Amino acid sequence: MPRKEKAKSLIGVVSSNKMQKSVTVEVERLTIHPVVHKYVKRKTKFHVHDEENTANIGDTVRIIPTRPISKTKNWKLVEVVNRANI
């Protein structure tokens, strides 16, 4: 019987929640610069489906990939890890 593997999840910060049932999450990662050989921070923005509109700007959230929900939205909000202090 094939074993179920966990879907990859990412942790990022909500940068916009102006849409209905959607948020924009900014995920930061470290990569090595090809010439200087130092770590460089890179950021990627994902459009995430938030069914209950629970996430606010500045919250740290966990997201997982899912089927395409719209043209640009194919990630789903799993949980709010940490609330922003606003």
Secondary structure, DSSP 4 states (H G I P E B T S, - for coil): -PPPPPPP-EEEEEEE--STTEEEEEEEEEEE-TTT--EEEEEEEEEEE-TT----TT-EEEEEE-S--SSSEEEEEEEEEE----
